[in-house]
Amino acid sequence: MSARGSLVADTWSSMLRVLLHYRRSPGLLAASLGVPVLMVVVFGYVLGSAITVPGGGAGATGVSGVSGVSGAAGPGSADAYREFLMPGLFALVAVNGIMPTMVGAARDVGRGVTDRLRSMPVSRVGLLLGQTLADLLVSMVVLALLAAVGLAVGWRIRGGPGDAAGAFGLLLLFRFVMTWVGLLLGLAVGKEEAAGQLAVAVFPLAMVTNAFVPTGGMPGWLAAVAEWNPMSAAVQAGRDLFGNPSAPAAAWPMQHAVPATLLWCAVLLLLCGPFAVRRFATHGR
């Protein structure tokens, strides 16, 4: 078989392996589909009653310390916040690709699966690429469900269909890159228990962003960290393309969110992709 044919065949086999794991783990699949619904309910209705965002209504009550947002007349505060929130939840789904991929890669290393695969005449790139593509397919279903729930609770796409398609494409690209980050971390850690503990570190990455609250109410140094967080660029790009409310921010990634997200994706993929393949090929040597 040619090298190209081997790459395609091995990618396909690796992708089916991951998808079969989901099929045989209904609890995992249910969690993947149910968590987005829970996030909309918790964040949209709990925080939505307390935070004012652009278009949130003149009479809405804002959170003390949250600044940099307007109170122009428009939808009710909770409805406006849910429009502000949904692109953040979409980006959170993308970033969460790090955790299951990292734990799965570490589990394969710890159980000797990686060594068995490396002993076969298979494409190293194809094996890892198949895992990321399988995750991408699952992510498409999760994002579609999350979008449906968002529409049901008042979120609206106020940009054109082309911009909306671009936003979902950008989110899927961001998720694809995050799975490569997870693969590298999982292969580097090599133990499922340690990977599970390390997954907790993803939580600050998701929280120190503009996903849930505007950065204007944060201390200056923390706002700078949040605005240069790759996830914040993805969130802002989603808000720009969907036409949803956003808060003003002066950092370059916030002013040029779509190019910034593409740049972050390119940098992270170029850094993590080759190193993940190398780590997979040389593990234990």
C-alpha positions in Angstrom: 0.0 0.0 0.0 1.2 3.5 -0.8 2.1 5.9 2.0 -0.9 8.0 1.2 -3.2 4.9 1.2 -1.8 3.8 4.5 -2.4 7.2 6.0 -6.0 7.3 4.9 -6.7 3.7 6.0 -5.0 4.1 9.4 -6.8 7.4 10.0 -10.1 5.7 9.2 -9.4 2.7 11.5 -8.3 5.0 14.4 -11.4 7.1 14.0 -13.7 4.1 14.1 -11.9 2.9 17.2 -12.8 6.0 19.1 -16.4 6.2 17.7 -16.9 2.5 18.8 -15.8 3.5 22.3 -18.5 6.1 22.4 -21.0 3.6 21.1 -20.1 1.1 23.8 -20.1 3.7 26.5 -23.6 5.2 26.6 -22.9 7.0 29.8 -20.0 8.9 28.2 -22.2 9.8 25.2 -25.0 10.9 27.4 -22.6 13.1 29.4 -21.2 14.6 26.2 -24.7 15.5 25.1 -26.2 16.4 28.4 -23.6 18.7 29.8 -24.2 21.5 27.2 -27.9 21.5 28.2 -26.9 21.8 31.9 -24.5 24.6 31.1 -27.2 26.7 29.4 -29.6 26.2 32.3 -27.0 26.9 35.0 -25.1 29.8 33.5 -28.0 31.3 31.5 -30.6 31.4 34.2 -28.4 31.7 37.4 -26.0 34.3 36.1 -28.3 35.8 33.6 -30.5 37.4 36.3 -27.6 39.3 37.8 -25.4 40.6 34.9 -26.1 43.4 32.5 -24.7 43.2 29.0 -25.0 45.4 25.9 -28.7 45.6 25.0 -29.7 44.4 28.4 -32.4 47.0 29.0 -32.2 50.4 30.7 -33.7 49.1 33.9 -31.5 46.0 34.3 -29.3 45.7 37.4 -25.7 45.0 36.8 -23.2 43.2 39.0 -21.1 45.4 41.2 -17.6 45.7 39.7 -18.6 44.5 36.2 -18.0 47.5 34.0 -17.4 48.3 30.3 -20.9 47.2 29.3 -23.7 49.3 28.0 -27.3 49.5 29.1 -29.0 50.3 25.8 -32.6 49.5 25.4 -33.2 46.1 23.9 -34.1 42.6 25.1 -34.5 41.9 28.8 -31.3 41.5 30.8 -31.6 37.7 31.1 -32.3 37.3 27.4 -29.4 39.6 26.4 -27.1 37.8 28.8 -28.0 34.5 27.2 -27.1 35.9 23.8 -23.8 37.2 25.3 -23.2 33.8 26.9 -23.9 31.3 24.1 -20.7 32.0 22.1 -18.8 31.6 25.3 -20.4 28.2 25.9 -19.6 27.2 22.3 -16.0 28.0 22.9 -16.1 26.2 26.2 -17.2 23.0 24.4 -14.2 23.5 22.1 -11.7 23.9 24.9 -13.2 20.9 26.8 -11.7 18.8 24.0 -8.5 18.9 25.9 -9.7 16.8 28.8 -11.2 13.6 27.3 -8.4 13.5 24.7 -5.7 13.9 27.3 -7.2 11.2 29.6 -7.7 8.8 26.7 -4.2 9.2 25.4 -2.7 8.7 28.9 -4.9 5.6 29.4 -3.6 4.1 26.1 -0.1 4.7 27.2 -0.6 3.3 30.7 -2.4 0.1 29.4 0.2 -0.6 26.8 -2.1 0.1 23.8 0.3 2.8 22.5 3.2 0.3 22.5 1.1 -2.3 20.7 0.1 0.2 18.0 3.7 1.4 17.6 4.8 -2.2 17.0 2.6 -2.4 13.9 3.4 -1.0 10.4 1.0 1.8 10.7 1.1 5.6 10.2 1.8 7.4 13.4 0.2 10.5 12.0 -2.9 8.6 10.9 -3.4 7.0 14.3 -3.5 10.4 16.0 -5.3 12.2 13.2 -8.1 9.6 13.4 -8.6 10.3 17.1 -8.9 14.0 16.5 -11.3 13.6 13.6 -13.5 11.3 15.6 -13.7 13.8 18.4 -14.5 16.5 15.8 -17.6 14.4 14.6 -18.8 14.1 18.2 -18.2 17.8 18.7 -20.4 18.7 15.7 -23.3 16.8 17.4 -22.7 18.5 20.7 -22.5 22.0 19.2 -25.7 21.4 17.2 -27.5 20.3 20.4 -26.1 23.3 22.3 -27.2 25.6 19.5 -30.7 24.1 19.5 -31.0 24.6 23.3 -29.7 28.1 23.0 -32.3 29.0 20.4 -35.0 27.5 22.7 -34.0 29.8 25.6 -33.8 33.0 23.5 -30.4 33.0 21.8 -30.5 34.3 18.2 -28.1 34.5 15.3 -28.3 38.1 14.3 -25.6 38.0 11.6 -26.0 36.5 8.1 -26.0 32.8 7.4 -22.5 33.0 5.9 -21.1 34.6 9.1 -22.9 32.0 11.2 -21.4 29.2 9.2 -18.0 30.8 9.5 -18.5 31.0 13.3 -19.3 27.3 13.6 -16.4 26.4 11.3 -14.0 28.5 13.5 -15.3 26.8 16.6 -14.8 23.3 15.1 -11.3 24.3 14.0 -10.6 25.5 17.6 -11.9 22.2 19.0 -9.7 20.3 16.5 -6.6 22.2 17.7 -7.5 21.6 21.4 -7.6 17.9 20.8 -4.0 18.0 19.6 -3.1 19.9 22.8 -4.8 17.2 24.8 -3.0 14.4 22.9 0.4 16.0 23.6 -0.4 16.4 27.2 -1.7 12.9 27.6 1.2 11.3 25.9 3.6 13.4 28.0 1.9 12.5 31.3 1.5 8.8 30.4 -0.7 7.9 33.4 -4.5 8.1 33.4 -4.7 9.2 37.1 -2.2 12.0 36.6 -4.1 13.1 33.4 -7.3 13.2 35.3 -5.7 15.5 37.9 -4.2 17.7 35.3 -7.5 18.1 33.6 -8.5 20.3 36.6 -6.0 22.9 35.2 -8.3 23.4 32.2 -10.9 25.0 34.4 -8.9 28.2 35.1 -8.2 28.4 31.4 -11.9 28.5 30.7 -12.9 30.8 33.5 -10.2 33.5 33.1 -11.8 34.6 29.8 -14.6 36.9 28.5 -16.9 33.9 28.2 -19.1 34.5 31.2 -18.5 38.1 32.2 -17.0 41.1 30.5 -13.3 41.7 31.3 -13.9 45.4 32.1 -14.7 44.6 35.8 -11.5 42.5 36.3 -8.3 43.9 37.7 -6.0 45.3 35.0 -3.5 42.5 35.0 -6.2 39.8 35.1 -8.1 41.5 32.3 -5.0 41.5 30.2 -4.5 37.7 30.8 -8.2 37.1 29.9 -8.1 39.1 26.8 -5.0 37.4 25.5 -6.4 33.9 26.3 -6.9 32.0 23.1 -10.4 31.0 24.3 -11.3 34.7 24.6 -10.4 35.3 21.0 -12.7 32.4 20.0 -15.5 33.7 22.1 -15.2 37.2 20.7 -15.0 35.9 17.2 -18.2 34.0 17.8 -20.0 37.1 19.1 -18.8 39.1 16.2 -19.9 36.6 13.6 -23.2 35.7 15.3 -24.0 39.4 15.8 -24.4 38.9 19.6 -23.7 41.4 22.3 -20.1 41.9 23.4 -18.3 44.2 25.8 -15.6 46.7 24.7 -12.0 45.6 25.1 -8.8 47.3 23.9 -6.5 44.3 23.4 -5.6 43.4 19.9 -7.2 39.9 20.0 -10.5 41.4 21.0 -10.3 44.1 18.2 -9.4 41.5 15.6 -11.0 38.4 17.0 -11.3 36.2 13.8 -7.6 36.7 12.7 -6.5 36.3 16.3 -8.3 33.0 16.6 -6.9 31.7 13.3 -3.4 32.8 14.5 -3.8 31.0 17.8 -5.0 27.9 16.0 -2.0 27.9 13.6 0.5 28.4 16.4 -0.9 25.8 18.7 -1.3 23.2 15.9 2.2 23.8 14.7 3.6 23.4 18.2 1.5 20.5 19.5 0.9 18.4 16.3 4.5 17.5 15.5 5.5 17.1 19.1 2.5 14.8 19.8 3.5 12.6 16.8 7.1 12.6 17.9 6.1 11.7 21.5 3.9 8.9 20.2 6.6 7.5 18.0 9.4 7.7 20.6 7.5 6.8 23.8 9.5 4.6 26.1 12.8 5.1 24.2 
